């Protein structure tokens, strides 16, 4: 008889700016090595800068950010607190392991965008960007880390509603070694009805590398 894997609850990222996260405390066990566990044997196939990026979990860079122009796309972007567009937007990143998840803090031109990442049943990664939970399978392809969308759900007050594929947001993302060091990050997000929401691409330099 099969048993379902237990998935730890995510913090509510709406509270990230205040520093309060439900079910978190200073004494909880951290989630170091989340990506290495989810990628599995393919972890060794990733380019060294990508593995270093996830080990240090801190960096900065300059990104090109594009935003959808439609009314629905703008409304969803405001709901999620997505960063504004720009050709050369400074970005700072820090990752905090807390209570079985990793809290990813991205600061685009001073505006914070926070998500919580953790393991999910079936070897998937779940990422919470209130009120959405996005599921990914992480794979190593030609040295790059590729995020494959595997569905989405709505999470409100402890309730989880799996979205049909036709209604689920779709994310295309990858991390690869940049020329001259650092990691080239590419992310693009689309959603039914809203269409293109946002994309951002840039080179992230970790601590110890030349900015």
C-alpha positions as CSV (number, residue, x, y, z in Angstrom):
1,X,0.0,0.0,0.0
2,X,1.4,3.4,-1.0
3,X,1.6,6.2,1.5
4,X,1.5,9.9,0.7
5,X,4.5,12.0,1.5
6,X,3.9,14.6,4.2
7,X,4.4,18.1,2.9
8,X,5.2,20.8,5.5
9,X,3.1,23.9,5.5
10,X,4.4,27.0,3.7
11,X,4.7,30.4,5.3
12,X,2.3,33.1,4.1
13,X,4.6,35.3,1.9
14,X,2.3,38.3,2.5
15,X,4.0,38.6,5.9
16,X,7.5,38.4,4.5
17,X,8.2,42.2,4.8
18,X,7.3,42.2,8.5
19,X,9.5,39.2,9.2
20,X,6.6,37.1,10.6
21,X,5.9,33.7,9.2
22,X,3.3,31.3,10.6
23,X,4.8,28.0,12.0
24,X,8.3,29.4,12.0
25,X,10.7,30.0,14.9
26,X,14.4,30.5,15.5
27,X,14.8,27.0,16.7
28,X,13.3,25.2,13.7
29,X,15.4,22.9,11.5
30,X,16.6,24.5,8.2
31,X,16.2,23.1,4.7
32,X,19.8,23.3,3.5
33,X,20.4,21.3,0.3
34,X,16.8,21.5,-1.0
35,X,17.8,21.8,-4.7
36,X,20.5,19.1,-4.4
37,X,17.9,16.7,-3.1
38,X,15.3,17.5,-5.7
39,X,17.6,17.4,-8.7
40,X,19.1,14.1,-7.4
41,X,21.8,12.4,-9.4
42,X,21.7,15.2,-12.0
43,X,23.1,17.7,-9.4
44,X,26.6,16.6,-10.4
45,X,25.9,17.4,-14.0
46,X,25.1,21.1,-13.3
47,X,27.7,23.7,-14.1
48,X,29.8,24.6,-11.1
49,X,28.6,28.3,-10.9
50,X,25.0,27.0,-10.6
51,X,25.8,24.7,-7.7
52,X,27.8,27.4,-6.1
53,X,24.9,29.8,-6.5
54,X,22.6,27.5,-4.5
55,X,25.3,26.8,-1.9
56,X,25.9,30.5,-1.1
57,X,22.3,31.6,-1.6
58,X,23.1,35.2,-1.9
59,X,24.0,37.5,-4.8
60,X,23.2,40.5,-6.9
61,X,23.0,41.6,-10.5
62,X,21.3,43.7,-13.2
63,X,18.2,42.4,-14.9
64,X,16.0,43.3,-17.9
65,X,12.4,43.1,-16.6
66,X,9.4,43.1,-18.9
67,X,5.8,43.3,-17.8
68,X,2.5,42.4,-19.5
69,X,0.5,45.4,-20.7
70,X,-3.1,44.0,-20.7
71,X,-5.6,45.0,-18.0
72,X,-5.8,41.5,-16.5
73,X,-2.0,41.1,-16.6
74,X,-1.5,44.4,-14.7
75,X,-4.2,43.4,-12.1
76,X,-2.5,40.0,-11.4
77,X,0.9,41.7,-11.3
78,X,-0.3,44.1,-8.6
79,X,-1.9,41.2,-6.7
80,X,1.4,39.3,-6.6
81,X,3.6,42.3,-6.0
82,X,5.6,41.7,-9.2
83,X,8.5,44.1,-9.9
84,X,8.1,47.0,-12.3
85,X,9.7,46.7,-15.8
86,X,13.0,48.2,-16.8
87,X,16.0,47.6,-19.1
88,X,18.6,47.7,-16.3
89,X,17.0,46.9,-13.0
90,X,19.3,46.2,-10.0
91,X,18.5,43.0,-8.2
92,X,19.6,41.6,-4.8
93,X,18.9,38.1,-3.7
94,X,19.1,36.3,-0.4
95,X,17.8,32.9,0.6
96,X,16.8,32.0,4.2
97,X,16.2,28.4,5.1
98,X,13.3,28.3,7.6
99,X,11.0,25.6,9.0
100,X,11.6,23.1,6.2
101,X,11.4,25.7,3.3
102,X,13.6,28.2,1.7
103,X,12.5,31.8,1.7
104,X,13.7,33.6,-1.5
105,X,13.9,37.4,-1.1
106,X,14.4,39.2,-4.4
107,X,14.8,42.9,-4.3
108,X,14.3,44.6,-7.7
109,X,15.2,48.3,-7.5
110,X,14.3,48.4,-3.9
111,X,10.9,46.6,-4.3
112,X,10.9,43.2,-2.5
113,X,9.3,40.1,-4.1
114,X,9.3,37.1,-1.8
115,X,8.4,33.5,-2.4
116,X,8.7,30.3,-0.3
117,X,10.1,27.1,-1.8
118,X,9.9,23.6,-0.5
119,X,9.7,19.9,-1.3
120,X,6.4,18.3,-2.6
121,X,5.2,14.8,-3.2
122,X,6.6,13.0,-6.2
123,X,10.0,14.7,-6.0
124,X,8.6,18.1,-7.1
125,X,9.4,21.6,-5.8
126,X,6.5,23.8,-4.7
127,X,6.9,27.6,-4.7
128,X,4.4,29.8,-2.9
129,X,3.7,33.3,-4.3
130,X,0.5,34.2,-2.4
131,X,-2.1,33.1,-3.3
132,X,-0.6,30.7,-5.9
133,X,1.4,27.5,-5.3
134,X,3.4,26.5,-8.4
135,X,4.9,23.0,-8.9
136,X,8.1,22.3,-10.7
137,X,10.3,19.4,-11.6
138,X,14.0,20.3,-11.5
139,X,16.3,18.8,-14.1
140,X,19.9,19.2,-15.2
141,X,20.2,19.8,-19.0
142,X,23.5,20.6,-20.6
143,X,24.9,21.9,-17.4
144,X,21.9,24.2,-16.8
145,X,19.2,23.9,-14.1
146,X,15.8,23.8,-15.8
147,X,12.4,24.3,-14.1
148,X,9.6,22.3,-15.7
149,X,6.0,23.4,-14.7
150,X,4.0,20.6,-13.3
151,X,0.8,22.4,-12.3
152,X,-0.5,25.0,-9.8
153,X,-3.0,25.4,-6.9
154,X,-4.7,28.2,-5.0
155,X,-3.9,28.4,-1.3
156,X,-6.2,30.5,0.9
157,X,-6.4,30.1,4.7
158,X,-5.2,26.5,4.8
159,X,-7.3,25.4,1.8
160,X,-5.6,24.1,-1.3
161,X,-7.5,24.0,-4.6
162,X,-5.6,22.3,-7.5
163,X,-6.1,24.3,-10.7
164,X,-6.9,22.6,-14.0
165,X,-4.0,22.8,-16.4
166,X,-6.0,25.2,-18.7
167,X,-6.3,27.7,-15.7
168,X,-2.8,27.3,-14.2
169,X,-0.1,29.9,-14.6
170,X,2.9,28.6,-16.5
171,X,6.5,29.4,-15.7
172,X,9.6,28.8,-17.9
173,X,12.8,29.2,-16.0
174,X,16.5,28.2,-16.2
175,X,19.9,28.9,-14.5
176,X,23.1,28.4,-16.4
177,X,26.7,29.4,-16.2
178,X,27.3,33.0,-17.4
179,X,30.3,34.1,-19.5
180,X,33.0,35.2,-17.2
181,X,31.4,33.8,-14.1
182,X,28.1,34.1,-12.3
183,X,24.8,32.6,-13.2
184,X,22.5,33.6,-16.1
185,X,18.9,33.5,-14.8
186,X,15.9,33.5,-17.2
187,X,12.3,33.5,-16.0
188,X,9.0,34.0,-18.0
189,X,5.5,33.8,-16.6
190,X,2.2,33.5,-18.5
191,X,-1.3,32.8,-17.3
192,X,-4.7,32.0,-18.9
193,X,-6.8,35.0,-19.5
194,X,-4.0,37.4,-18.4
195,X,-1.5,36.2,-21.0
196,X,2.1,37.3,-20.6
197,X,2.7,38.5,-17.0
198,X,6.4,39.1,-16.6
199,X,9.8,38.0,-17.7
200,X,13.2,38.8,-16.2
201,X,16.7,37.9,-17.3
202,X,20.1,38.8,-15.9
203,X,23.5,37.7,-14.6
204,X,23.7,37.1,-10.8
205,X,27.1,37.3,-9.1
206,X,27.5,35.6,-5.8
207,X,29.6,36.8,-2.9
208,X,33.3,36.7,-3.7
209,X,32.7,37.2,-7.4
210,X,33.3,40.5,-9.2
211,X,30.1,42.5,-9.4
